[in-house]
């Protein structure tokens, strides 16, 4: 069973909730999906982090990570803002993607951040940087359909 299929089954088995975090995990061979849910209802959810990890990327060179990042950038066009690579850390073997452009208002900036790590992880979070404060992770609000699509795209990119 794919990670996406497992996630769909687990979401269907959960009752609606808000305010009490729940973590969903799914495993398909050497791929592990982890979704830290903050809220769930019939049509949507809020998550703090969505990640897929695999030992396949454990020793990946920066070039391979950049290829995966470019592929994800091209696939994740359905998010609130498009994402694109912003930094490549050759020492740590990490490619960082962010919303481009981020959402801005009088209070600050909100954006997605996707990391592709040679340690074997793809992870997506939403951040908020309020004027005068440090950035913090905030719940990403998506439909169930978008969450499942993200899971499928992460799974495909990690293979």
Secondary structure, 3 states (H helix, E strand, C coil): CCHHHHHHHHHHHCCCEEEEEEEEEEEECCEEEEEEEEEECCCEEEEEEEEEEEHHHCCCCHHHHHHHHHHHHHHCCCCCCCEEEEEEECCCCEEEEEECCCEEECCEEEEEEEEEECCCEEEEEEEEEECCCCCEEECEEEEHHHHHHHHHHHHHHHC
